Amino acid sequence: MKFLWNLAKKNLSRSRIRTSISAIAIAVAIIAVVFARGLISGMIESTFENHIHYKAGHIRIIDEEYKLKERLLSLNYSLDGFNGKGYSEMIEKLKSVEGVKQVIPRLKFGAVVSRDDELVGMMGWGIDPAEEIAFTRIDEKIIEGRMVEPGSREVVIGAGLLEKIDREVGDKVTILYTTPFGSFKGSTFQIVGKLQSALQILDDTIFYLPLDQAQRILEMPGEVTELLLITSNQYKAASILPGLNELFSQEDESGKYILQVWNKDYELIGLFDIATKIYNFVYIFIILLACFVLVNTLIMIVNERTREIGMMSALGLSSREILYLFTMEGAIIGVIGSAIGAVLGGVLTKVVSVIGLDYSAAMEGMSADLMFEPIFYTVFSLENLVFCFVLGVFVVTIACIIPARKAAKLEPTEALRQI
């Protein structure tokens, strides 16, 4: 085997230009795969994080009817705790379930602000400031002023929404809304913070106010629209469902609440899972395209070295050893090209993980409900580089079997007659 290895290296050095071209083709394909995997991983991770922070938590508890009318921000199907005892008691019992690390209450409702002769639509989020900061680090996105405080008639508003309603931090704003009982009311709040985020929904649609104030103005004491449960590992969130189901079977006589796991009960996340599997085939296809250059090169080499192959067979080299020889030659090119591609692809991925790629123009008009950020940052990881290197070597080696089999099937007598 050592003899075949040395012979393969020597044969490749005989045609350095063709060997280099084949290695470069493989390297370019691996660069593309490394970068594409890093970019897609970054996009998916960012979207998953935003989905968890601003929509689903790891597990979301809502009223079953609320799920059907969520887009309407209906306040008639709220969480009022187990058997109407209030959400606070419900949170304490949820925290007693093993695996639940944090419970985030939110009260979401629709509202409008009058500006001149038009009404600007917006969405209010009544929150517990301490819990929200611990979960989403929303305070880091406040570029002016501060976060709201419990018990105060204060709001934090996104930068885009402030511009729409022509207000600034320090101004007062009168918010119009409808209570669960159908009455149309208005309340005045002090704007204490300006929020700026990469998410359109946070900048242009949402305003934050203390949960107790939201409950007061909406006449919903002890009620919220959802509770988000946070666990130690988002991918193992489903493992605590048995404990939660047992709690609800004991405490919830109404049976009106449902539990939504972040990656199982949302259509968009399911589509991402399907897309990830499709991308894996795309990566292999990209490398296979580059393999055509290498396979073509090896076929040319086989044709040029027909007599040489016949001579090696006549001197005792078996068909299997000839197969191994040409496969090794292709594998060496694959290793060199994959190594170069992995290194250069890693450098490119690392750079873009810092500067990002701006897709703002492409995402104009996209629904704010989609938790996409306009700037995507690639994810740099050694795991990605190793995966792409191994994938490249494997696919290239398999592809090289085609010309190698052709060489192995040559009959020595026929091969020696070739000129």
Secondary structure as UniProt FT lines:
FT   HELIX           2..13
FT   TURN            14..15
FT   HELIX           16..51
FT   HELIX           52..56
FT   STRAND          59..63
FT   HELIX           64..68
FT   HELIX           70..72
FT   HELIX           82..84
FT   HELIX           87..95
FT   TURN            98..99
FT   STRAND          102..115
FT   TURN            116..117
FT   STRAND          118..127
FT   HELIX           129..136
FT   HELIX           138..141
FT   STRAND          142..145
FT   TURN            150..151
FT   STRAND          154..158
FT   HELIX           159..165
FT   TURN            169..170
FT   STRAND          172..178
FT   TURN            180..181
FT   STRAND          184..195
FT   HELIX           200..204
FT   STRAND          206..210
FT   HELIX           211..217
FT   TURN            218..219
FT   TURN            221..222
FT   STRAND          226..230
FT   HELIX           234..240
FT   HELIX           241..251
FT   STRAND          257..261
FT   TURN            262..264
FT   HELIX           267..304
FT   HELIX           306..314
FT   TURN            315..316
FT   HELIX           319..355
FT   STRAND          357..358
FT   TURN            360..365
FT   TURN            368..369
FT   STRAND          375..376
FT   HELIX           382..408
FT   HELIX           412..417
//
